[in-house]
Amino acid sequence: MSEPSNAPALSAARAPTQAVVTVVYGSHAEKLDRTFTSFSRNPHLPLHAFVIGARLPAQRLAGITYHLRAPDPAFSHPMRDADFRRWQFIDDLDADYALVVDGYDVLCLRELPAIPELLRGGWVGACVEHGGGRHLAGGLYTSNFVNAGVTFWNVPASRELRQKVLRRGRRSFRNLQDDQLALNEALHAQYFDRLTLLPCHYNYRASLGAGPWRWPRVPSLDGIRIYHNGHWVETARKLSGLEPFPRLPELPVDPGPLTPAQQRWRRWRCRWRKEGY
C-alpha cells in the first residue's frame, strides 16, 4: 500500500469540488425523482447520474447531469456492473470529493456537511452495516463491515483502493452484491487506516415498521441525515416535521441504593426492553 505522502494531493489554491453520484440501469433510470433528487437540498453537491445502457432516459430531470456508459460484460450482470463501476465513474468527473449512493432506495432527509468535514482526512467514509460482524476471505474477521450503498470518497487519494476493488469484481463472480464484499475485503485487509467510520445517521438502515426479519425497528427518523431502506423508503418520503436531533428522555431518579434483588430486576427489565443490549 502506498504511503500517505504518495497519495495524490488536492490543490491548496482552490476550494475542493464535490458531487453526489448514482449509477442506474433499466427502469431505474426513469425513477430518479423517487429518491436521488432528494440530495438537491445540498447546494454544494451537484447531482450526477451515470446510466448504463444504450440510451439516456426519455424524461431527464432538471438538476441532474446525465452520463451514458456502455455495459461491461466482464461483470456478468447489470447489477454488478453498476455497483462496481460506480466507484470507477467518479474519476470521470471534475470532483475532488464524491458521495456515491444507490439509485433507488437512498433518501436524503437533511442537508449534509461538506464531504471533507465528514472524511476528516480519510480516503473513504462509510457506516457499519446493521449486522456489523462478518467473516471475510482469507480468514479475516471484522466487526466494522460497512454498507456499500452510501460511501463518501476523496477521489484522487482513493484511486488505488477503488482500482483494487474493481479488479476483484472483474476477476470473479461470487454473488449479485459482492461489490460490498470486495470493498470490505480491501478495506479491512489493507486500507483500514484510510477508512473513516461514520455514525449510522449518514446511512440509516432501520425499519419504520414490521420487517425485514431481524432488522431493528424505530418509531421516528428524527436526526437522520440519509435513510437507506427500500422496504420503507416510500413511508419515509411522506414524513414531515422531522427534528434535527432525536429526543433523549430523562432517566428516572433512583430513591436510593438498590438491593441485589432490585438490581437483578432492573437488569432483566433493561435486557427485555433491549436498552443497551
Accessible surface in RSA format (square Angstrom, percent):
REM  Atomic radii and reference values for relative SASA: ProtOr
REM  Chains: A
REM  Algorithm: Lee & Richards
REM  Probe-radius: 1.40
REM  Slices: 20
REM RES _ NUM      All-atoms   Total-Side   Main-Chain    Non-polar    All polar
REM                ABS   REL    ABS   REL    ABS   REL    ABS   REL    ABS   REL
RES MET A   1    92.04  47.7  32.04  21.2  59.99 142.8  37.88  32.2  54.15  71.7
RES SER A   2    40.33  34.1  30.63  40.9   9.70  22.3  10.84  23.1  29.49  41.3
RES GLU A   3   110.49  63.4 109.50  82.8   1.00   2.4  42.22  81.7  68.27  55.7
RES PRO A   4    83.68  61.0  71.82  65.5  11.86  43.1  72.83  60.1  10.85  67.4
RES SER A   5   105.84  89.4  65.16  87.0  40.68  93.7  59.74 127.2  46.10  64.6
RES ASN A   6   106.01  73.1  75.99  73.4  30.02  72.3  19.96  48.0  86.04  83.2
RES ALA A   7    22.33  20.5   8.36  12.9  13.97  31.8  11.67  16.4  10.65  28.2
RES PRO A   8    65.64  47.8  49.16  44.8  16.48  59.9  60.69  50.1   4.95  30.8
RES ALA A   9    97.15  89.3  60.44  93.3  36.71  83.5  67.01  94.4  30.13  79.8
RES LEU A  10    53.19  29.6  29.46  21.1  23.73  59.7  31.45  22.1  21.75  58.5
RES SER A  11    60.70  51.3  39.55  52.8  21.14  48.7  36.49  77.7  24.21  33.9
RES ALA A  12   111.74 102.7  68.14 105.1  43.60  99.2  78.43 110.5  33.30  88.2
RES ALA A  13   100.30  92.2  56.78  87.6  43.52  99.0  68.79  96.9  31.51  83.5
RES ARG A  14   114.85  48.2  96.69  49.3  18.16  43.2  67.61  92.4  47.24  28.6
RES ALA A  15    81.92  75.3  62.06  95.8  19.86  45.2  67.89  95.6  14.03  37.2
RES PRO A  16    56.59  41.2  43.44  39.6  13.16  47.8  45.22  37.3  11.37  70.7
RES THR A  17    51.67  36.8  47.27  47.9   4.40  10.5  51.54  69.2   0.13   0.2
RES GLN A  18    23.74  13.3  15.25  11.1   8.50  20.2   0.50   1.1  23.24  17.6
RES ALA A  19     1.86   1.7   1.86   2.9   0.00   0.0   1.86   2.6   0.00   0.0
RES VAL A  20     0.00   0.0   0.00   0.0   0.00   0.0   0.00   0.0   0.00   0.0
RES VAL A  21     0.00   0.0   0.00   0.0   0.00   0.0   0.00   0.0   0.00   0.0
RES THR A  22     0.00   0.0   0.00   0.0   0.00   0.0   0.00   0.0   0.00   0.0
RES VAL A  23    13.45   8.9   0.23   0.2  13.22  31.9   0.23   0.2  13.22  35.9
RES VAL A  24     4.54   3.0   2.74   2.5   1.80   4.3   4.54   3.9   0.00   0.0
RES TYR A  25    51.22  23.9  50.78  28.9   0.44   1.1  38.11  28.6  13.11  16.2
RES GLY A  26    55.34  68.2   0.00   N/A  55.34  68.2  40.56 111.3  14.78  33.1
RES SER A  27    69.64  58.8  55.79  74.5  13.84  31.9  40.19  85.6  29.45  41.3
RES HIS A  28    58.24  31.8  57.83  40.2   0.41   1.1  32.95  34.0  25.30  29.4
RES ALA A  29     5.86   5.4   4.38   6.8   1.48   3.4   4.38   6.2   1.48   3.9
RES GLU A  30    83.17  47.7  60.42  45.7  22.75  54.2  39.73  76.8  43.44  35.5
RES LYS A  31   105.16  51.3 102.66  63.0   2.51   6.0  59.52  53.6  45.65  48.6
RES LEU A  32     0.76   0.4   0.25   0.2   0.51   1.3   0.25   0.2   0.51   1.4
RES ASP A  33    81.99  57.4  71.01  70.7  10.98  26.0  17.39  40.9  64.60  64.4
RES ARG A  34    62.40  26.2  58.75  29.9   3.66   8.7  25.78  35.2  36.63  22.2
RES THR A  35     0.76   0.5   0.20   0.2   0.56   1.3   0.56   0.7   0.20   0.3
RES PHE A  36     1.09   0.5   0.07   0.0   1.02   2.7   1.09   0.7   0.00   0.0
RES THR A  37    35.22  25.0  32.25  32.7   2.97   7.1  21.58  29.0  13.63  20.6
RES SER A  38    21.88  18.5   9.40  12.5  12.47  28.7  20.25  43.1   1.63   2.3
RES PHE A  39     0.05   0.0   0.05   0.0   0.00   0.0   0.05   0.0   0.00   0.0
RES SER A  40    76.89  65.0  53.81  71.8  23.08  53.2  31.60  67.3  45.29  63.4
RES ARG A  41   112.22  47.1  91.61  46.7  20.61  49.1  30.93  42.3  81.30  49.3
RES ASN A  42     3.23   2.2   0.00   0.0   3.23   7.8   0.00   0.0   3.23   3.1
RES PRO A  43   116.42  84.8  77.31  70.5  39.11 142.2  89.16  73.6  27.26 169.4
RES HIS A  44    51.82  28.3  35.48  24.7  16.34  41.8  41.68  43.0  10.13  11.8
RES LEU A  45     2.56   1.4   0.61   0.4   1.95   4.9   0.85   0.6   1.71   4.6
RES PRO A  46    70.97  51.7  59.63  54.4  11.34  41.2  70.92  58.6   0.05   0.3
RES LEU A  47     8.69   4.8   6.46   4.6   2.23   5.6   6.46   4.5   2.23   6.0
RES HIS A  48    29.08  15.9  29.08  20.2   0.00   0.0  18.39  19.0  10.69  12.4
RES ALA A  49     0.00   0.0   0.00   0.0   0.00   0.0   0.00   0.0   0.00   0.0
RES PHE A  50     0.04   0.0   0.04   0.0   0.00   0.0   0.04   0.0   0.00   0.0
RES VAL A  51     4.57   3.0   4.57   4.1   0.00   0.0   4.57   4.0   0.00   0.0
RES ILE A  52     8.21   4.7   3.49   2.6   4.72  11.4   3.49   2.5   4.72  12.8
RES GLY A  53    23.24  28.7   0.00   N/A  23.24  28.7  18.55  50.9   4.69  10.5
RES ALA A  54    93.09  85.6  54.45  84.0  38.64  87.9  63.92  90.0  29.17  77.3
RES ARG A  55   188.34  79.1 178.16  90.8  10.17  24.2  63.64  87.0 124.69  75.6
RES LEU A  56    39.60  22.1  28.97  20.7  10.62  26.7  28.98  20.4  10.61  28.6
RES PRO A  57     5.62   4.1   0.03   0.0   5.58  20.3   5.34   4.4   0.28   1.7
RES ALA A  58    88.52  81.4  52.61  81.2  35.91  81.7  63.22  89.0  25.29  67.0
RES GLN A  59   133.02  74.4 129.54  94.7   3.48   8.3  45.67  97.2  87.35  66.2
RES ARG A  60   145.43  61.1 114.43  58.3  31.01  73.8  29.65  40.5 115.78  70.2
RES LEU A  61    52.21  29.1  46.34  33.2   5.88  14.8  48.20  33.9   4.01  10.8
RES ALA A  62   105.27  96.8  69.51 107.3  35.76  81.3  81.67 115.0  23.60  62.5
RES GLY A  63    66.94  82.5   0.00   N/A  66.94  82.5  42.76 117.4  24.17  54.1
RES ILE A  64    15.65   8.9   0.29   0.2  15.36  37.0   1.19   0.9  14.46  39.2
RES THR A  65    69.42  49.4  64.59  65.5   4.83  11.5  36.92  49.6  32.50  49.1
RES TYR A  66    29.73  13.9   8.85   5.0  20.88  54.3   8.29   6.2  21.44  26.4
RES HIS A  67    36.37  19.9  31.77  22.1   4.59  11.8  21.86  22.5  14.51  16.9
RES LEU A  68    68.91  38.4  51.73  37.0  17.18  43.2  51.73  36.3  17.18  46.2
RES ARG A  69    67.84  28.5  64.94  33.1   2.90   6.9  23.90  32.7  43.95  26.6
RES ALA A  70    70.75  65.1  59.39  91.7  11.36  25.8  60.44  85.1  10.31  27.3
RES PRO A  71    82.51  60.1  68.06  62.0  14.44  52.5  68.06  56.2  14.44  89.8
RES ASP A  72    29.96  21.0  24.97  24.9   4.99  11.8   8.85  20.8  21.12  21.1
RES PRO A  73   121.58  88.6  98.92  90.2  22.66  82.4 110.30  91.1  11.28  70.1
RES ALA A  74    51.63  47.5  26.40  40.7  25.23  57.4  39.70  55.9  11.94  31.6
RES PHE A  75     0.06   0.0   0.06   0.0   0.00   0.0   0.06   0.0   0.00   0.0
RES SER A  76    83.71  70.7  41.47  55.4  42.23  97.3  27.78  59.2  55.93  78.3
RES HIS A  77    63.64  34.8  59.25  41.2   4.39  11.2  38.50  39.7  25.14  29.3
RES PRO A  78    62.61  45.6  58.19  53.0   4.41  16.0  61.92  51.1   0.69   4.3
RES MET A  79    52.77  27.3  52.59  34.8   0.18   0.4  49.29  41.9   3.49   4.6
RES ARG A  80     2.07   0.9   1.55   0.8   0.52   1.2   0.84   1.2   1.23   0.7
RES ASP A  81     4.10   2.9   4.10   4.1   0.00   0.0   1.79   4.2   2.30   2.3
RES ALA A  82     2.98   2.7   2.81   4.3   0.18   0.4   2.91   4.1   0.08   0.2
RES ASP A  83    27.48  19.3  27.48  27.4   0.00   0.0   0.13   0.3  27.35  27.3
RES PHE A  84     0.80   0.4   0.80   0.5   0.00   0.0   0.80   0.5   0.00   0.0
RES ARG A  85    23.73  10.0  23.73  12.1   0.00   0.0   0.00   0.0  23.73  14.4
RES ARG A  86     8.74   3.7   8.74   4.5   0.00   0.0   2.25   3.1   6.49   3.9
RES TRP A  87     0.36   0.1   0.36   0.2   0.00   0.0   0.36   0.2   0.00   0.0
RES GLN A  88    71.22  39.8  68.73  50.2   2.49   5.9  22.07  47.0  49.15  37.3
RES PHE A  89     4.48   2.2   4.48   2.8   0.00   0.0   4.48   2.7   0.00   0.0
RES ILE A  90     0.23   0.1   0.19   0.1   0.04   0.1   0.19   0.1   0.04   0.1
RES ASP A  91    53.23  37.3  27.61  27.5  25.62  60.6  18.89  44.5  34.34  34.3
RES ASP A  92    84.24  59.0  46.72  46.5  37.51  88.7  17.61  41.5  66.62  66.4
RES LEU A  93    22.20  12.4   7.37   5.3  14.83  37.3  10.02   7.0  12.18  32.8
RES ASP A  94   131.10  91.8 105.84 105.3  25.26  59.7  44.72 105.3  86.38  86.1
RES ALA A  95    11.85  10.9   2.92   4.5   8.94  20.3   3.37   4.8   8.48  22.5
RES ASP A  96    11.68   8.2  11.58  11.5   0.10   0.2   0.10   0.2  11.58  11.5
RES TYR A  97    21.19   9.9  21.19  12.1   0.00   0.0   1.81   1.4  19.38  23.9
RES ALA A  98     0.01   0.0   0.01   0.0   0.00   0.0   0.01   0.0   0.00   0.0
RES LEU A  99     0.00   0.0   0.00   0.0   0.00   0.0   0.00   0.0   0.00   0.0
RES VAL A 100     0.06   0.0   0.04   0.0   0.02   0.1   0.04   0.0   0.02   0.1
RES VAL A 101     0.93   0.6   0.37   0.3   0.56   1.3   0.37   0.3   0.56   1.5
RES ASP A 102    24.21  17.0  20.29  20.2   3.93   9.3   4.97  11.7  19.24  19.2
RES GLY A 103     4.72   5.8   0.00   N/A   4.72   5.8   0.23   0.6   4.48  10.0
RES TYR A 104   101.12  47.2  99.16  56.4   1.96   5.1  65.53  49.2  35.59  43.9
RES ASP A 105    11.79   8.3  11.79  11.7   0.00   0.0   0.10   0.2  11.69  11.7
RES VAL A 106     0.26   0.2   0.00   0.0   0.26   0.6   0.00   0.0   0.26   0.7
RES LEU A 107    10.60   5.9  10.60   7.6   0.00   0.0  10.60   7.4   0.00   0.0
RES CYS A 108     0.58   0.4   0.00   0.0   0.58   1.4   0.00   0.0   0.58   0.6
RES LEU A 109    23.21  12.9  10.93   7.8  12.28  30.9  11.30   7.9  11.91  32.1
RES ARG A 110    65.94  27.7  62.75  32.0   3.19   7.6   9.86  13.5  56.09  34.0
RES GLU A 111   102.79  59.0  83.58  63.2  19.22  45.8  25.22  48.8  77.58  63.3
RES LEU A 112     6.32   3.5   0.76   0.5   5.56  14.0   1.89   1.3   4.42  11.9
RES PRO A 113    43.61  31.8  30.68  28.0  12.93  47.0  42.34  35.0   1.27   7.9
RES ALA A 114    27.90  25.6  23.26  35.9   4.64  10.6  23.28  32.8   4.61  12.2
RES ILE A 115     0.72   0.4   0.72   0.5   0.00   0.0   0.72   0.5   0.00   0.0
RES PRO A 116    38.27  27.9  28.94  26.4   9.33  33.9  30.77  25.4   7.50  46.6
RES GLU A 117   117.82  67.6  98.57  74.6  19.25  45.8  46.85  90.6  70.96  57.9
RES LEU A 118    11.59   6.5  11.58   8.3   0.02   0.0  11.59   8.1   0.00   0.0
RES LEU A 119     1.77   1.0   1.77   1.3   0.00   0.0   1.77   1.2   0.00   0.0
RES ARG A 120   158.01  66.3 119.26  60.8  38.75  92.3  72.32  98.8  85.69  51.9
RES GLY A 121    76.89  94.8   0.00   N/A  76.89  94.8  42.14 115.6  34.75  77.8
RES GLY A 122     9.54  11.8   0.00   N/A   9.54  11.8   7.79  21.4   1.76   3.9
RES TRP A 123    14.62   5.9  14.62   7.1   0.00   0.0   4.65   2.5   9.97  16.2
RES VAL A 124     0.02   0.0   0.02   0.0   0.00   0.0   0.02   0.0   0.00   0.0
RES GLY A 125     0.00   0.0   0.00   N/A   0.00   0.0   0.00   0.0   0.00   0.0
RES ALA A 126     0.56   0.5   0.08   0.1   0.47   1.1   0.56   0.8   0.00   0.0
RES CYS A 127     1.71   1.3   1.71   1.9   0.00   0.0   0.53   1.3   1.19   1.3
RES VAL A 128    51.10  33.6  38.25  34.6  12.85  31.0  38.25  33.2  12.85  34.8
RES GLU A 129    10.15   5.8   7.18   5.4   2.97   7.1   0.55   1.1   9.60   7.8
RES HIS A 130    79.47  43.4  38.37  26.7  41.11 105.2  35.79  36.9  43.69  50.8
RES GLY A 131    28.93  35.7   0.00   N/A  28.93  35.7  28.91  79.3   0.03   0.1
RES GLY A 132    13.57  16.7   0.00   N/A  13.57  16.7   3.82  10.5   9.75  21.8
RES GLY A 133    41.63  51.3   0.00   N/A  41.63  51.3  10.56  29.0  31.06  69.6
RES ARG A 134    84.21  35.4  80.79  41.2   3.42   8.1  30.35  41.5  53.87  32.6
RES HIS A 135   149.90  81.9 127.69  88.8  22.20  56.8  90.97  93.8  58.92  68.6
RES LEU A 136    13.22   7.4   0.09   0.1  13.13  33.0   4.80   3.4   8.42  22.7
RES ALA A 137    51.06  47.0  32.34  49.9  18.73  42.6  44.74  63.0   6.32  16.7
RES GLY A 138    84.06 103.7   0.00   N/A  84.06 103.7  43.65 119.8  40.41  90.5
RES GLY A 139    77.82  96.0   0.00   N/A  77.82  96.0  40.72 111.7  37.10  83.1
RES LEU A 140    58.24  32.4  55.84  39.9   2.40   6.0  58.09  40.8   0.15   0.4
RES TYR A 141   127.35  59.5  97.85  55.7  29.50  76.8  72.46  54.5  54.89  67.7
RES THR A 142    10.32   7.3   5.69   5.8   4.63  11.0   6.95   9.3   3.37   5.1
RES SER A 143    71.23  60.2  58.20  77.7  13.03  30.0  31.86  67.8  39.37  55.2
RES ASN A 144    55.60  38.3  55.60  53.7   0.00   0.0   0.31   0.7  55.29  53.4
RES PHE A 145     7.09   3.5   7.09   4.4   0.00   0.0   7.09   4.3   0.00   0.0
RES VAL A 146     0.00   0.0   0.00   0.0   0.00   0.0   0.00   0.0   0.00   0.0
RES ASN A 147     6.02   4.1   6.02   5.8   0.00   0.0   0.79   1.9   5.22   5.0
RES ALA A 148     2.17   2.0   2.10   3.2   0.08   0.2   2.10   3.0   0.08   0.2
RES GLY A 149     3.70   4.6   0.00   N/A   3.70   4.6   1.71   4.7   1.99   4.4
RES VAL A 150     0.73   0.5   0.40   0.4   0.33   0.8   0.40   0.3   0.33   0.9
RES THR A 151     0.00   0.0   0.00   0.0   0.00   0.0   0.00   0.0   0.00   0.0
RES PHE A 152     1.36   0.7   1.36   0.8   0.00   0.0   1.36   0.8   0.00   0.0
RES TRP A 153     0.29   0.1   0.29   0.1   0.00   0.0   0.29   0.2   0.00   0.0
RES ASN A 154    20.14  13.9  20.14  19.5   0.00   0.0   0.00   0.0  20.14  19.5
RES VAL A 155     4.10   2.7   4.10   3.7   0.00   0.0   4.10   3.6   0.00   0.0
RES PRO A 156    19.94  14.5  19.73  18.0   0.21   0.7  19.73  16.3   0.21   1.3
RES ALA A 157     7.47   6.9   5.24   8.1   2.23   5.1   5.24   7.4   2.23   5.9
RES SER A 158     0.00   0.0   0.00   0.0   0.00   0.0   0.00   0.0   0.00   0.0
RES ARG A 159    82.72  34.7  82.68  42.1   0.04   0.1  33.12  45.3  49.61  30.1
RES GLU A 160    53.23  30.6  46.94  35.5   6.29  15.0  39.71  76.8  13.51  11.0
RES LEU A 161     0.00   0.0   0.00   0.0   0.00   0.0   0.00   0.0   0.00   0.0
RES ARG A 162     2.29   1.0   1.75   0.9   0.54   1.3   0.95   1.3   1.35   0.8
RES GLN A 163    90.42  50.6  86.54  63.2   3.88   9.2  27.38  58.3  63.03  47.8
RES LYS A 164    54.57  26.6  54.51  33.4   0.06   0.1  30.72  27.6  23.85  25.4
RES VAL A 165     0.35   0.2   0.35   0.3   0.00   0.0   0.35   0.3   0.00   0.0
RES LEU A 166     9.48   5.3   9.48   6.8   0.00   0.0   9.48   6.7   0.00   0.0
RES ARG A 167   137.85  57.9 132.73  67.7   5.11  12.2  71.79  98.1  66.06  40.0
RES ARG A 168    90.88  38.2  84.45  43.0   6.43  15.3  16.57  22.6  74.31  45.0
RES GLY A 169     1.77   2.2   0.00   N/A   1.77   2.2   0.87   2.4   0.90   2.0
RES ARG A 170    97.30  40.9  77.46  39.5  19.84  47.2  38.00  51.9  59.30  35.9
RES ARG A 171   212.82  89.4 176.25  89.8  36.57  87.1  59.45  81.2 153.37  93.0
RES SER A 172    55.91  47.2  47.81  63.8   8.09  18.6  31.67  67.4  24.24  34.0
RES PHE A 173   102.60  51.3  74.44  46.1  28.16  73.3  74.44  45.1  28.16  80.6
RES ARG A 174    92.94  39.0  61.51  31.4  31.43  74.8  49.74  68.0  43.20  26.2
RES ASN A 175    64.67  44.6  60.93  58.9   3.74   9.0  30.71  73.9  33.96  32.8
RES LEU A 176    59.87  33.3  57.73  41.3   2.14   5.4  57.73  40.5   2.14   5.8
RES GLN A 177   104.21  58.3  99.72  72.9   4.49  10.7  47.80 101.7  56.41  42.8
RES ASP A 178     1.34   0.9   1.13   1.1   0.21   0.5   0.22   0.5   1.12   1.1
RES ASP A 179     4.74   3.3   4.46   4.4   0.27   0.6   0.26   0.6   4.48   4.5
RES GLN A 180    33.07  18.5  33.07  24.2   0.00   0.0   5.48  11.7  27.59  20.9
RES LEU A 181    42.78  23.8  42.20  30.2   0.58   1.5  42.20  29.6   0.58   1.6
RES ALA A 182     0.45   0.4   0.45   0.7   0.00   0.0   0.45   0.6   0.00   0.0
RES LEU A 183     0.09   0.1   0.09   0.1   0.00   0.0   0.09   0.1   0.00   0.0
RES ASN A 184     0.00   0.0   0.00   0.0   0.00   0.0   0.00   0.0   0.00   0.0
RES GLU A 185     7.71   4.4   6.76   5.1   0.95   2.3   6.39  12.4   1.31   1.1
RES ALA A 186     4.71   4.3   0.00   0.0   4.71  10.7   4.70   6.6   0.00   0.0
RES LEU A 187     0.05   0.0   0.05   0.0   0.00   0.0   0.05   0.0   0.00   0.0
RES HIS A 188    29.53  16.1  15.99  11.1  13.53  34.6   7.64   7.9  21.89  25.5
RES ALA A 189    57.22  52.6  30.80  47.5  26.42  60.1  32.74  46.1  24.48  64.8
RES GLN A 190    56.33  31.5  50.82  37.1   5.51  13.1  22.05  46.9  34.28  26.0
RES TYR A 191     1.66   0.8   1.66   0.9   0.00   0.0   0.00   0.0   1.66   2.1
RES PHE A 192   127.06  63.6 114.87  71.1  12.19  31.7 114.87  69.6  12.19  34.9
RES ASP A 193    87.97  61.6  55.15  54.9  32.83  77.6  35.31  83.1  52.66  52.5
RES ARG A 194    25.46  10.7  24.43  12.5   1.03   2.5   7.80  10.7  17.66  10.7
RES LEU A 195    28.18  15.7   6.68   4.8  21.50  54.0   6.78   4.8  21.40  57.6
RES THR A 196    14.97  10.6  11.06  11.2   3.92   9.3   8.83  11.9   6.14   9.3
RES LEU A 197    69.17  38.5  51.36  36.7  17.81  44.8  51.46  36.1  17.71  47.7
RES LEU A 198     9.79   5.5   0.39   0.3   9.40  23.6   1.57   1.1   8.22  22.1
RES PRO A 199    71.83  52.3  58.61  53.4  13.22  48.0  71.04  58.7   0.78   4.9
RES CYS A 200    61.47  46.5  56.00  62.5   5.47  12.9  25.70  65.1  35.77  38.6
RES HIS A 201    64.60  35.3  64.60  44.9   0.00   0.0  44.39  45.8  20.21  23.5
RES TYR A 202    25.92  12.1  25.92  14.7   0.00   0.0   9.88   7.4  16.04  19.8
RES ASN A 203     2.29   1.6   0.19   0.2   2.10   5.1   0.00   0.0   2.29   2.2
RES TYR A 204    36.05  16.8  36.05  20.5   0.00   0.0  12.87   9.7  23.19  28.6
RES ARG A 205    35.90  15.1  32.18  16.4   3.72   8.9   7.10   9.7  28.80  17.5
RES ALA A 206     6.68   6.1   4.70   7.2   1.99   4.5   4.70   6.6   1.99   5.3
RES SER A 207     0.71   0.6   0.71   1.0   0.00   0.0   0.71   1.5   0.00   0.0
RES LEU A 208    32.32  18.0   9.34   6.7  22.97  57.8   9.34   6.6  22.97  61.8
RES GLY A 209    13.27  16.4   0.00   N/A  13.27  16.4  12.83  35.2   0.44   1.0
RES ALA A 210    74.56  68.6  57.33  88.5  17.23  39.2  57.53  81.0  17.03  45.1
RES GLY A 211    32.76  40.4   0.00   N/A  32.76  40.4  22.05  60.5  10.71  24.0
RES PRO A 212    31.85  23.2  20.30  18.5  11.56  42.0  29.16  24.1   2.70  16.7
RES TRP A 213   207.68  83.3 185.37  89.7  22.30  52.4 165.49  88.2  42.18  68.4
RES ARG A 214   188.97  79.3 145.84  74.3  43.13 102.7  44.31  60.6 144.66  87.7
RES TRP A 215    57.14  22.9  39.63  19.2  17.51  41.1  26.15  13.9  30.99  50.3
RES PRO A 216    67.81  49.4  55.76  50.8  12.05  43.8  67.78  56.0   0.04   0.2
RES ARG A 217   157.54  66.1 127.75  65.1  29.80  70.9  40.92  55.9 116.62  70.7
RES VAL A 218    30.25  19.9  27.31  24.7   2.93   7.1  29.16  25.3   1.09   3.0
RES PRO A 219   138.09 100.6  99.11  90.3  38.98 141.7 109.33  90.3  28.76 178.8
RES SER A 220    47.15  39.8  34.17  45.6  12.99  29.9  35.89  76.4  11.27  15.8
RES LEU A 221     0.53   0.3   0.00   0.0   0.53   1.3   0.06   0.0   0.46   1.3
RES ASP A 222    36.06  25.3  30.29  30.1   5.78  13.7   1.65   3.9  34.41  34.3
RES GLY A 223     1.29   1.6   0.00   N/A   1.29   1.6   0.53   1.5   0.76   1.7
RES ILE A 224     5.91   3.4   5.34   4.0   0.57   1.4   5.34   3.8   0.57   1.5
RES ARG A 225    44.52  18.7  44.52  22.7   0.00   0.0   2.73   3.7  41.79  25.3
RES ILE A 226     0.00   0.0   0.00   0.0   0.00   0.0   0.00   0.0   0.00   0.0
RES TYR A 227     0.00   0.0   0.00   0.0   0.00   0.0   0.00   0.0   0.00   0.0
RES HIS A 228     5.60   3.1   5.60   3.9   0.00   0.0   2.52   2.6   3.08   3.6
RES ASN A 229     0.51   0.3   0.09   0.1   0.41   1.0   0.41   1.0   0.09   0.1
RES GLY A 230    37.11  45.8   0.00   N/A  37.11  45.8  16.51  45.3  20.60  46.1
RES HIS A 231   131.79  72.0  98.06  68.2  33.73  86.3  59.91  61.7  71.88  83.6
RES TRP A 232    58.13  23.3  57.60  27.9   0.53   1.3  56.64  30.2   1.50   2.4
RES VAL A 233     0.05   0.0   0.01   0.0   0.03   0.1   0.01   0.0   0.03   0.1
RES GLU A 234    71.58  41.1  71.06  53.8   0.53   1.3  49.92  96.6  21.66  17.7
RES THR A 235    54.04  38.4  51.19  51.9   2.85   6.8  32.68  43.9  21.36  32.3
RES ALA A 236     2.16   2.0   0.00   0.0   2.16   4.9   0.00   0.0   2.16   5.7
RES ARG A 237   108.74  45.7  77.06  39.3  31.68  75.4  13.27  18.1  95.46  57.9
RES LYS A 238   168.61  82.3 137.38  84.3  31.23  74.3  90.13  81.1  78.48  83.6
RES LEU A 239    69.86  38.9  47.64  34.1  22.23  55.9  49.68  34.9  20.19  54.3
RES SER A 240   104.15  88.0  74.76  99.8  29.39  67.7  45.06  96.0  59.08  82.8
RES GLY A 241    71.33  88.0   0.00   N/A  71.33  88.0  42.92 117.8  28.41  63.6
RES LEU A 242    40.94  22.8  23.49  16.8  17.45  43.9  23.78  16.7  17.16  46.2
RES GLU A 243    94.84  54.5  94.66  71.6   0.19   0.4  28.46  55.0  66.39  54.2
RES PRO A 244    54.57  39.8  54.57  49.7   0.00   0.0  54.57  45.1   0.00   0.0
RES PHE A 245   144.51  72.3 135.45  83.9   9.05  23.6 135.45  82.1   9.05  25.9
RES PRO A 246    76.39  55.7  62.63  57.1  13.76  50.0  62.91  51.9  13.49  83.8
RES ARG A 247   196.43  82.5 168.10  85.7  28.33  67.5  84.30 115.2 112.13  68.0
RES LEU A 248   162.41  90.5 140.96 100.8  21.45  53.9 141.48  99.4  20.94  56.3
RES PRO A 249    76.06  55.4  66.88  61.0   9.18  33.4  69.02  57.0   7.05  43.8
RES GLU A 250   166.62  95.7 141.31 106.9  25.31  60.3  64.97 125.7 101.65  83.0
RES LEU A 251   154.30  85.9 137.61  98.4  16.69  42.0 137.95  96.9  16.34  44.0
RES PRO A 252   113.00  82.4  89.31  81.4  23.69  86.1 101.19  83.5  11.81  73.4
RES VAL A 253   141.84  93.3 113.26 102.5  28.59  68.9 117.72 102.3  24.12  65.4
RES ASP A 254    67.35  47.2  50.87  50.6  16.48  39.0  14.20  33.4  53.15  53.0
RES PRO A 255   131.06  95.5  84.12  76.7  46.94 170.6  97.33  80.4  33.73 209.6
RES GLY A 256    29.65  36.6   0.00   N/A  29.65  36.6  27.47  75.4   2.18   4.9
RES PRO A 257   141.59 103.2 109.64  99.9  31.94 116.1 121.29 100.1  20.30 126.2
RES LEU A 258    38.01  21.2  21.88  15.7  16.14  40.6  22.63  15.9  15.38  41.4
RES THR A 259    71.16  50.6  67.63  68.6   3.52   8.4  67.37  90.5   3.78   5.7
RES PRO A 260    92.41  67.4  89.31  81.4   3.10  11.3  91.86  75.8   0.55   3.4
RES ALA A 261    59.17  54.4  51.47  79.4   7.70  17.5  52.36  73.7   6.81  18.0
RES GLN A 262    86.29  48.3  83.69  61.2   2.60   6.2  29.27  62.3  57.01  43.2
RES GLN A 263    85.18  47.6  83.59  61.1   1.59   3.8  18.21  38.8  66.97  50.8
RES ARG A 264   147.60  62.0 141.85  72.3   5.75  13.7  63.54  86.8  84.06  50.9
RES TRP A 265   138.53  55.6 133.11  64.4   5.42  12.7 123.97  66.1  14.56  23.6
RES ARG A 266    81.23  34.1  78.41  40.0   2.82   6.7  22.81  31.2  58.42  35.4
RES ARG A 267   160.44  67.4 156.70  79.9   3.74   8.9  49.04  67.0 111.40  67.5
RES TRP A 268   137.71  55.3 132.15  64.0   5.56  13.1 107.79  57.5  29.92  48.5
RES ARG A 269    68.23  28.6  68.23  34.8   0.00   0.0   7.45  10.2  60.77  36.8
RES CYS A 270    39.19  29.6  37.54  41.9   1.65   3.9  14.86  37.7  24.33  26.2
RES ARG A 271   144.37  60.6 138.96  70.8   5.41  12.9  45.51  62.2  98.86  59.9
RES TRP A 272   172.93  69.4 149.56  72.4  23.37  54.9 129.86  69.2  43.07  69.9
RES ARG A 273   123.59  51.9  97.16  49.5  26.43  62.9  26.91  36.8  96.68  58.6
RES LYS A 274   166.02  81.0 146.49  89.9  19.52  46.5  88.94  80.1  77.08  82.1
RES GLU A 275    93.56  53.7  81.56  61.7  12.00  28.6  40.86  79.0  52.70  43.0
RES GLY A 276    85.10 105.0   0.00   N/A  85.10 105.0  43.26 118.7  41.84  93.7
RES TYR A 277   134.25  62.7  69.22  39.4  65.03 169.2  82.48  62.0  51.77  63.8
END  Absolute sums over single chains surface
CHAIN  1 A    14971.6      11569.7       3401.9       8388.4       6583.2
END  Absolute sums over all chains
TOTAL         14971.6      11569.7       3401.9       8388.4       6583.2
